[in-house]
Amino acid sequence: MQAKVSPVFQLFESQHQEAKAVFLALGKQIKSKKAIELLGKMEFLELYADLMAKVHFDIEGLNFNIFSDFKQMKRSLRKIHHFKLAEKSLNDREEELGFKYGGYRIHLDKYKKKLYTDAFDLIVGSTLKSWDEFHQKAMTASRGIKPLAIHTGVNQIIQEELEFFNLDHRGAMDSKALKDTFEGLRTIIMLENALIHMGFNSIFIAGIHEEIGILKNNLKPWYSNHLSLQSLTHFLGTKQEVSKKYLEWVKELKAEKKILSSQAEKQAHQLFDKILG
């Protein structure tokens, strides 16, 4: 008799079905909104594979085995998300000031064409069979798991994230530490929601859970600024001469980043002091 599939698999299955539907839509045409939606689904599905690896700690590389076919696609979708943040920054800047940044616009349009072509090729080159195999691997890994094993696995992943936070928040937090914090908080929120879905209490009390969500949302403008500055400085690095309007923009982005970094770091320290004690 086959072992019963754990209730946590329902979470995977719903996200898998929704992701597959978005994937099929992107196979007709790459649209940034759909690409970013699929990225969000992929982040959860990869985290689920990580959770199964914690539960089945005796099976080496299980998470890679479950998710490996989709690693490259997720990377490609993430690049589109990052591009859209840089493009929005340019659109907002041109609308605010009323003049154009033609050279940078051409650079972004050229980059967009490559990104979207690469993503489309990856999606069209993928098969529905890989989605079915993904589903089968996850379902097999989800058989015979006791609820306590899921709770323990979630706890282990969250503890690993907290260990990173502990290292990052001892001193000043650089861009990498803030980026890792943003991604770590997102992981914790997804896992906490999975526990609640299964009828467990969340690991953190409601007040802390709320603060985690607030910090994650407050890190979004920092992350957008970080990627916009990165994209613009990369473009300017290819130029022998840079006009004043670009230098002014870089200066403003750096000043804004300094303020956003300081605010986020202060909030992170306050939160981590409560969590890590």
FIMAR-748586 format. One record per residue (C-alpha): residue number from 1; x, y, z. Coordinates in nm, 2 decimals, padded with zeros to 4 digits. Layout:
# residues N
NUM,X,Y,Z
...
This chain:
# residues 277
1,00.00,00.00,00.00
2,00.13,00.34,-00.10
3,00.20,00.59,00.17
4,-00.04,00.88,00.20
5,00.07,01.21,00.06
6,00.12,01.49,00.32
7,-00.13,01.77,00.33
8,00.16,02.01,00.26
9,00.16,01.88,-00.09
10,-00.17,02.06,-00.16
11,00.03,02.39,-00.13
12,00.28,02.26,-00.39
13,00.01,02.13,-00.62
14,-00.19,02.46,-00.63
15,00.12,02.67,-00.70
16,00.24,02.41,-00.96
17,-00.09,02.42,-01.15
18,-00.09,02.80,-01.15
19,00.27,02.82,-01.25
20,00.21,02.58,-01.54
21,-00.08,02.79,-01.67
22,00.14,03.10,-01.66
23,00.42,02.91,-01.83
24,00.18,02.81,-02.12
25,00.08,03.17,-02.16
26,00.44,03.28,-02.18
27,00.50,03.02,-02.45
28,00.28,03.23,-02.68
29,00.43,03.57,-02.59
30,00.67,03.70,-02.32
31,00.50,03.96,-02.11
32,00.68,04.11,-01.81
33,00.38,04.09,-01.58
34,00.33,03.72,-01.65
35,00.71,03.66,-01.62
36,00.72,03.82,-01.28
37,00.41,03.63,-01.17
38,00.58,03.30,-01.28
39,00.90,03.40,-01.09
40,00.69,03.43,-00.77
41,00.55,03.08,-00.82
42,00.90,02.94,-00.89
43,01.04,03.09,-00.57
44,00.78,02.90,-00.37
45,00.82,02.57,-00.57
46,01.20,02.58,-00.52
47,01.15,02.65,-00.15
48,00.92,02.34,-00.14
49,01.20,02.13,-00.29
50,01.44,02.27,-00.02
51,01.18,02.17,00.25
52,01.15,01.82,00.11
53,01.54,01.79,00.13
54,01.53,01.89,00.50
55,01.26,01.63,00.57
56,01.45,01.36,00.37
57,01.79,01.46,00.50
58,01.92,01.11,00.42
59,01.87,01.16,00.05
60,02.16,01.38,-00.08
61,02.08,01.65,-00.33
62,01.70,01.59,-00.33
63,01.62,01.96,-00.37
64,01.84,01.99,-00.67
65,01.69,01.67,-00.82
66,01.34,01.80,-00.78
67,01.39,02.16,-00.91
68,01.70,02.13,-01.14
69,01.51,02.15,-01.47
70,01.37,02.49,-01.37
71,01.68,02.66,-01.23
72,01.78,02.83,-01.55
73,01.42,02.94,-01.62
74,01.39,03.10,-01.28
75,01.72,03.28,-01.33
76,01.60,03.42,-01.67
77,01.27,03.54,-01.51
78,01.46,03.71,-01.23
79,01.66,03.90,-01.48
80,01.34,04.02,-01.64
81,01.21,04.14,-01.30
82,01.54,04.33,-01.23
83,01.52,04.48,-01.58
84,01.16,04.60,-01.52
85,01.27,04.78,-01.20
86,01.55,04.96,-01.39
87,01.31,05.05,-01.67
88,01.05,05.19,-01.42
89,01.32,05.40,-01.27
90,01.40,05.55,-01.61
91,01.03,05.60,-01.69
92,00.97,05.78,-01.36
93,01.28,06.00,-01.41
94,01.19,06.11,-01.76
95,00.83,06.18,-01.66
96,00.94,06.38,-01.35
97,01.20,06.59,-01.53
98,01.04,06.61,-01.87
99,01.35,06.53,-02.08
100,01.49,06.21,-02.23
101,01.78,05.98,-02.15
102,01.81,05.85,-02.51
103,02.13,05.66,-02.48
104,02.03,05.47,-02.17
105,01.69,05.40,-02.32
106,01.85,05.25,-02.63
107,02.08,05.04,-02.41
108,01.78,04.91,-02.20
109,01.57,04.83,-02.51
110,01.86,04.63,-02.66
111,01.91,04.45,-02.33
112,01.53,04.38,-02.30
113,01.52,04.23,-02.65
114,01.80,03.98,-02.55
115,01.64,03.90,-02.21
116,01.30,03.84,-02.36
117,01.44,03.63,-02.65
118,01.64,03.42,-02.41
119,01.34,03.37,-02.18
120,01.11,03.28,-02.47
121,01.37,03.03,-02.61
122,01.39,02.86,-02.27
123,01.02,02.84,-02.23
124,00.95,02.72,-02.58
125,01.24,02.47,-02.54
126,01.09,02.33,-02.23
127,00.82,02.06,-02.24
128,00.51,01.99,-02.04
129,00.68,01.65,-01.96
130,00.93,01.84,-01.74
131,00.63,01.99,-01.54
132,00.48,01.65,-01.50
133,00.81,01.50,-01.38
134,00.85,01.79,-01.14
135,00.50,01.72,-01.00
136,00.58,01.35,-00.97
137,00.91,01.40,-00.80
138,00.75,01.64,-00.55
139,00.46,01.41,-00.48
140,00.69,01.11,-00.43
141,00.89,01.31,-00.18
142,00.57,01.42,00.00
143,00.45,01.06,00.07
144,00.44,00.93,00.42
145,00.56,01.25,00.59
146,00.43,01.32,00.94
147,00.32,01.68,01.02
148,00.59,01.70,01.28
149,00.86,01.63,01.02
150,00.73,01.92,00.81
151,00.73,02.15,01.12
152,01.09,02.04,01.20
153,01.20,02.10,00.84
154,01.04,02.45,00.84
155,01.21,02.52,01.17
156,01.55,02.42,01.03
157,01.53,02.64,00.72
158,01.41,02.94,00.93
159,01.70,02.88,01.18
160,01.94,02.88,00.89
161,01.80,03.22,00.78
162,01.83,03.35,01.13
163,02.19,03.24,01.15
164,02.26,03.45,00.84
165,02.07,03.74,01.00
166,02.28,03.71,01.31
167,02.60,03.74,01.11
168,02.47,04.03,00.90
169,02.33,04.24,01.18
170,02.63,04.24,01.41
171,02.78,04.55,01.23
172,02.70,04.78,00.95
173,02.49,04.62,00.68
174,02.62,04.65,00.32
175,02.42,04.60,00.00
176,02.47,04.22,00.01
177,02.35,04.19,00.37
178,02.04,04.40,00.29
179,01.97,04.20,-00.02
180,02.01,03.87,00.17
181,01.78,04.01,00.44
182,01.51,04.09,00.19
183,01.53,03.74,00.04
184,01.55,03.57,00.38
185,01.24,03.75,00.51
186,01.05,03.64,00.20
187,01.15,03.28,00.27
188,01.04,03.31,00.63
189,00.70,03.46,00.53
190,00.64,03.18,00.28
191,00.73,02.91,00.53
192,00.52,03.07,00.81
193,00.22,03.08,00.58
194,00.27,02.71,00.49
195,00.26,02.62,00.86
196,-00.05,02.83,00.92
197,-00.21,02.66,00.61
198,-00.14,02.32,00.77
199,-00.30,02.42,01.10
200,00.02,02.48,01.30
201,00.09,02.80,01.49
202,00.33,03.03,01.33
203,00.68,03.02,01.47
204,00.68,03.40,01.55
205,00.41,03.58,01.74
206,00.17,03.80,01.54
207,00.35,04.12,01.63
208,00.69,03.99,01.51
209,00.53,03.83,01.20
210,00.38,04.18,01.12
211,00.72,04.35,01.17
212,00.89,04.10,00.94
213,00.63,04.18,00.67
214,00.68,04.56,00.72
215,01.06,04.53,00.69
216,01.03,04.32,00.38
217,00.80,04.57,00.22
218,01.02,04.86,00.33
219,01.32,04.69,00.17
220,01.14,04.69,-00.17
221,01.23,05.06,-00.26
222,01.59,05.00,-00.14
223,01.61,04.69,-00.37
224,01.46,04.89,-00.66
225,01.71,05.17,-00.61
226,02.00,04.92,-00.57
227,01.92,04.76,-00.91
228,01.85,05.09,-01.09
229,02.19,05.23,-00.97
230,02.36,04.90,-01.07
231,02.21,04.91,-01.42
232,02.28,05.28,-01.48
233,02.64,05.26,-01.36
234,02.70,04.96,-01.58
235,02.57,05.16,-01.88
236,02.79,05.46,-01.79
237,03.09,05.24,-01.75
238,03.08,05.17,-02.12
239,03.10,05.55,-02.21
240,03.42,05.76,-02.24
241,03.23,06.08,-02.17
242,02.92,06.11,-01.95
243,02.68,06.40,-01.97
244,02.59,06.61,-01.67
245,02.23,06.48,-01.66
246,02.35,06.13,-01.60
247,02.60,06.23,-01.34
248,02.33,06.42,-01.16
249,02.10,06.11,-01.17
250,02.37,05.88,-01.03
251,02.44,06.13,-00.76
252,02.07,06.14,-00.66
253,02.04,05.76,-00.67
254,02.34,05.72,-00.44
255,02.20,05.98,-00.20
256,01.87,05.80,-00.20
257,02.04,05.47,-00.15
258,02.22,05.60,00.15
259,01.90,05.72,00.31
260,01.71,05.40,00.23
261,02.00,05.18,00.35
262,02.02,05.36,00.68
263,01.64,05.33,00.74
264,01.64,04.96,00.64
265,01.94,04.89,00.86
266,01.79,05.06,01.16
267,01.47,04.86,01.12
268,01.66,04.54,01.06
269,01.86,04.59,01.38
270,01.55,04.66,01.58
271,01.37,04.35,01.45
272,01.67,04.11,01.48
273,01.74,04.23,01.84
274,01.39,04.11,01.92
275,01.41,03.78,01.72
276,01.77,03.69,01.81
277,01.77,03.82,02.16
